[in-house]
Amino acid sequence: MSDGRKTKKTRLSLLLAKRIKKEFGMEVIPVIHRTYCGRWQRGAGGWSWFMLTKNNVDIGSTYRATEVLKAKKVSLCDGLDILVEDDVR
């Protein structure tokens, strides 16, 4: 991309893409895009990060990417919002 966003595949993004494929059957491009939402925006449902599927659809979460990766159980809300079921916030 030429718009200045980081497009680097990291270990975290590769592991997260693998988990999303395993849990939800969705193939994503293993690049995490941060949104820089503040606490109030996340409280209103804004995502902290997102990844793009192979069909150019966003999938993301209000939870940190590491929280989603380490969670024992995750689920999808409205088809594209990843929720951590074992919430320990």
C-alpha positions in Angstrom: 0.0 0.0 0.0 1.2 3.5 -0.7 -0.9 5.3 1.8 1.7 5.0 4.6 0.1 2.1 6.6 2.3 -0.6 7.8 1.8 -3.8 5.8 4.3 -6.0 7.6 3.5 -9.5 8.5 4.4 -10.1 12.1 4.4 -13.2 14.3 1.3 -11.9 16.0 -0.6 -11.3 12.8 0.3 -14.7 11.4 -0.8 -16.5 14.6 -4.0 -14.4 14.7 -4.8 -15.2 11.1 -4.3 -18.9 11.8 -6.7 -18.7 14.8 -9.3 -16.8 12.8 -9.1 -19.5 10.0 -9.4 -22.3 12.6 -12.2 -20.7 14.7 -14.4 -19.1 12.0 -13.2 -20.5 8.7 -12.3 -17.1 7.3 -9.1 -16.5 5.5 -7.5 -13.2 6.3 -4.5 -11.3 5.0 -2.1 -11.6 8.0 -1.6 -7.8 8.5 -3.0 -6.1 11.6 -4.3 -2.5 11.0 -4.6 -0.4 14.1 -7.4 2.1 14.4 -6.1 4.1 17.4 -9.5 4.3 19.0 -9.6 5.7 22.5 -11.3 4.2 25.5 -14.6 6.0 24.8 -14.7 5.0 21.2 -14.0 1.3 22.1 -16.7 1.6 24.8 -19.1 2.6 22.1 -18.1 -0.4 19.9 -15.1 1.0 17.9 -12.5 -1.6 17.0 -8.9 -1.4 18.3 -7.6 -3.2 15.2 -8.9 -5.1 12.1 -7.7 -7.4 9.4 -9.0 -7.8 5.9 -10.4 -11.1 4.6 -9.4 -12.3 1.1 -12.8 -10.9 -0.1 -11.8 -7.4 1.2 -14.1 -7.5 4.2 -13.0 -6.1 7.7 -12.9 -8.4 10.7 -11.7 -6.9 14.0 -12.3 -6.4 17.7 -12.5 -3.9 20.5 -10.2 -6.3 22.4 -6.4 -6.2 21.9 -5.1 -8.6 19.3 -3.0 -10.4 22.0 -6.2 -10.8 24.1 -8.0 -12.4 21.2 -5.0 -14.7 20.5 -4.6 -15.8 24.1 -8.3 -16.2 24.9 -9.6 -19.7 25.6 -12.9 -19.0 23.8 -13.8 -16.4 21.2 -17.0 -15.8 19.2 -18.3 -13.6 16.4 -20.9 -10.9 17.0 -22.7 -9.6 13.9 -20.5 -11.8 11.7 -17.4 -9.6 11.9 -16.8 -8.5 15.5 -14.6 -10.9 17.5 -15.6 -11.2 21.2 -13.5 -12.7 23.9 -15.8 -15.0 25.9 -13.5 -15.5 28.9 -13.4 -11.8 29.6 -10.9 -10.9 32.3 -10.8 -7.2 31.8 
